Amino acid sequence: MAYTSPMYSTIYEPRGRAREYAPLATNLYSGCSHGCLYCYVPLALKRKREDFHSSPKPRNNILRMLEADCRKMEASGINGEQVLLSFTCDPYQPIEDEHRITRKAIQILHQYGLSVQILTKGGMRAARDFDLLTKKDAFATTMTFLDDERSLKWEPKAALPGDRIEAIKKAKSMRIPTWVSLEPVIDPDQAIEIIRQTHEFVDLFKVGPLNYRPEAKEIDWKKFGNEVIELLEKLGKKYYIKEDLKKYL
C-alpha cells in the first residue's frame, strides 16, 4: 500500500533518512520553536530558518484531516500500523501547552486502530498524555548532551537533558516502550555516556551522525561507530545504526 497516495492528506510515508525511523508519520504543527541549530527541516521545506523557528502554529484543520485519513485507512482494511509524531515539528513544543492537539491526535489514531510513536524534545510536557499510551505505542526522545550549557547552545528552547531523561524514565515505569534517538551525534563521548546513563530504561537506541555542519568533519565516525556498537552489544541493548553512520563502518 502506498500511503503517499493523494488519498491521504496528512498521514504519509517518510522518505530518505526519515524512512529509517518510521513507516508512517504525520506532522501536527507548521514550524517548531525549539530552534535547534542542526535542524534540517527549514532547508527541506525551503523556509527561512528564523521564520520556521519563530512562528510555529497548528496546521490548518489538522485534526479534521487526520481523522479523514484514518477513516480512509480503516475503509481500506489498514489497522495496527504505527504513526510517528512528528518529523517536521515537535508534538510537544511549547505552544502545545496552548493548543493541546497532540492528545486529540493520539485519541483519533487509537480510535481507528492505529498506534503511535512519539518523538519529542519536549521532556515532561509529554508526560501528561502517557495515560493514553499502551504497549503498542512508543515514546522516544532525542538526546544530544547531558549538560545544560551545551544543550542550550544547540537546542535553545527544547527541554533540558534532565527533563528529557525524566520523561523517558516515567514512560518506562508505565510500561510504555521507549527509545532514544542519538541523532545527530555532536559529541561522540557524550553519546556514549548517554547510553551508559540511560540504558536501564531505554529499550532501543537509534544512532546517526551530525550532517551539514562543519563540526561533523572533525569526528572520526568509524571509531565512534565501532565503539557505540561494542557498548550497545555489551549492554545487550537493541539498536539501529542509521545508514549515514553505517557507511563509515
C-alpha positions in Angstrom: 0.0 0.0 0.0 1.5 3.4 -1.0 0.5 5.8 1.8 1.9 8.6 -0.3 -1.1 8.3 -2.4 -3.1 11.6 -2.8 -6.0 9.9 -0.9 -4.1 10.7 2.3 -3.6 14.4 3.1 -1.8 14.2 6.5 -0.5 10.6 7.1 2.4 9.8 4.8 5.3 7.5 4.2 8.6 9.3 5.1 11.4 9.2 2.6 15.1 9.1 2.8 16.7 9.2 6.2 13.3 9.7 7.9 12.2 6.4 6.5 14.7 4.7 8.8 12.7 5.9 11.8 9.1 5.1 10.9 7.0 3.7 8.0 4.3 6.3 8.6 4.2 9.8 10.1 2.1 12.9 10.5 3.0 16.5 11.4 0.6 18.4 13.6 2.4 21.8 13.6 3.9 24.0 11.0 7.2 25.2 12.4 9.0 24.5 15.7 10.2 26.9 18.3 12.9 24.7 19.7 15.4 26.4 17.4 17.9 23.5 17.1 21.0 24.7 15.2 21.2 21.3 13.4 17.5 21.3 12.3 17.2 20.1 8.7 13.6 21.0 8.2 13.8 24.7 7.1 16.1 23.6 4.3 13.9 20.7 3.3 10.7 22.8 3.4 12.5 25.8 1.7 11.6 28.1 4.6 13.7 30.8 6.2 15.2 29.3 9.4 14.2 32.4 11.5 10.6 32.1 10.3 10.3 28.4 10.8 11.5 28.7 14.5 9.8 31.9 15.4 6.2 31.4 14.3 5.0 27.8 14.7 1.3 27.1 14.5 -1.1 24.2 14.2 -1.6 23.0 10.7 -4.9 24.2 9.3 -7.7 21.8 10.1 -5.1 19.2 11.1 -7.3 17.1 13.4 -10.2 17.0 11.0 -7.9 16.0 8.1 -6.2 13.4 10.3 -9.5 11.8 11.2 -10.5 11.8 7.5 -7.2 9.9 6.7 -7.9 7.4 9.5 -11.3 6.7 8.1 -9.9 6.1 4.6 -7.3 3.7 6.1 -9.9 1.9 8.1 -12.1 1.5 5.0 -9.0 0.1 3.2 -8.6 -2.5 5.9 -5.5 -0.9 7.3 -5.1 -1.2 11.1 -2.4 -1.8 13.7 0.1 0.5 11.8 2.3 2.8 13.9 2.3 6.5 13.1 5.1 8.8 14.2 4.5 12.2 15.7 6.5 14.0 14.3 9.3 14.7 11.8 9.0 18.3 10.6 7.9 19.7 14.0 7.8 18.6 17.7 4.4 17.5 19.0 5.3 18.8 22.5 6.9 22.2 21.7 5.8 25.0 24.0 2.8 26.1 22.0 1.3 22.6 22.7 0.5 24.0 26.1 -2.0 26.3 24.5 -3.4 24.1 21.7 -3.3 20.6 23.2 -3.8 19.0 19.8 -1.3 16.1 20.3 -3.6 14.4 22.9 -6.5 14.6 20.5 -4.4 13.3 17.6 -3.4 10.2 19.7 -7.0 9.6 20.6 -8.1 9.8 16.9 -5.3 7.4 15.8 -6.2 4.9 18.5 -9.9 5.2 17.7 -9.2 3.9 14.2 -6.9 1.0 15.4 -3.6 2.8 14.7 -0.8 3.2 17.3 1.7 6.0 17.8 5.4 6.7 18.2 6.1 10.0 20.0 9.4 11.6 19.1 10.0 14.8 21.1 12.4 17.1 22.8 9.6 18.4 25.0 10.5 16.4 28.1 7.9 16.1 30.8 5.4 18.2 28.8 4.7 14.9 27.1 4.0 13.0 30.3 0.5 14.4 30.6 -0.5 12.2 27.7 1.2 9.0 28.9 -2.1 7.7 30.2 -3.2 7.2 26.6 -0.2 5.2 25.5 -0.1 1.4 25.6 2.5 -1.3 24.9 1.5 -1.0 21.2 2.8 2.6 21.2 6.2 4.0 21.9 7.7 7.1 23.5 11.1 8.5 22.3 13.3 11.4 22.9 16.3 12.9 21.1 19.4 13.1 23.3 22.5 15.1 22.3 24.1 16.2 25.5 23.9 15.6 29.2 25.0 19.1 30.3 22.6 22.0 30.2 25.1 24.6 28.8 25.7 22.8 25.5 22.1 21.7 25.2 21.0 25.4 25.5 23.6 26.4 22.8 22.5 23.8 20.3 18.8 23.4 21.2 17.9 26.7 22.9 14.2 26.2 23.6 14.0 22.4 23.9 13.6 20.7 27.2 16.9 20.3 29.1 18.6 16.9 29.2 17.5 16.0 32.7 13.9 16.8 31.8 14.0 14.5 28.8 15.5 11.7 30.8 12.8 12.1 33.5 10.2 11.8 30.8 11.6 8.6 29.3 12.0 7.1 32.8 8.4 7.9 33.5 7.3 6.3 30.3 9.3 3.1 31.0 7.8 3.0 34.5 4.3 3.0 32.9 5.4 0.0 30.7 5.4 2.2 27.5 8.1 1.0 25.0 10.9 3.5 24.9 13.7 4.5 22.5 16.3 7.3 22.3 17.4 9.0 19.1 21.1 9.6 19.3 21.0 11.7 16.1 22.7 13.9 15.5 25.7 12.9 17.4 27.5 16.1 18.0 29.9 14.9 20.7 30.7 11.1 20.5 31.8 11.0 24.1 28.5 12.5 25.2 26.6 9.9 23.1 28.5 7.1 24.7 27.8 8.5 28.2 24.1 9.0 27.4 23.9 5.3 26.6 25.6 4.4 29.9 23.3 6.6 31.9 20.0 5.7 30.3 20.3 2.1 29.1 18.3 0.6 32.0 15.1 2.4 31.0 15.6 2.7 27.2 14.5 -0.3 25.0 16.1 0.8 21.8 18.8 3.2 20.6 18.9 4.7 17.1 22.2 6.3 16.2 23.1 8.6 13.4 25.8 11.2 12.7 25.8 15.0 12.5 25.3 16.3 9.0 25.6 19.6 7.1 27.7 21.1 9.9 31.5 21.8 9.8 31.8 20.1 13.2 31.0 16.8 11.6 34.3 16.8 9.7 36.2 16.7 13.0 34.7 13.4 14.2 36.2 10.0 13.5 32.9 8.4 12.6 34.4 4.9 12.1 35.9 4.9 15.6 32.7 6.2 17.1 30.5 3.7 15.2 32.6 0.8 16.3 32.7 2.0 19.9 28.9 2.6 20.1 28.1 -0.8 18.7 30.5 -2.5 21.1 28.9 -0.8 24.1 25.3 -1.5 23.0 26.1 -5.2 22.4 27.9 -5.4 25.7 24.8 -4.0 27.4 22.5 -6.3 25.5 20.5 -3.4 24.0 18.6 -3.3 20.8 19.9 -0.7 18.4 19.7 0.7 14.9 22.6 2.3 13.1 21.5 4.9 10.6 22.8 4.4 7.0 24.6 7.7 7.2 26.8 6.2 10.0 26.9 2.7 8.7 28.7 3.8 5.6 31.8 4.6 7.7 31.9 1.1 9.2 
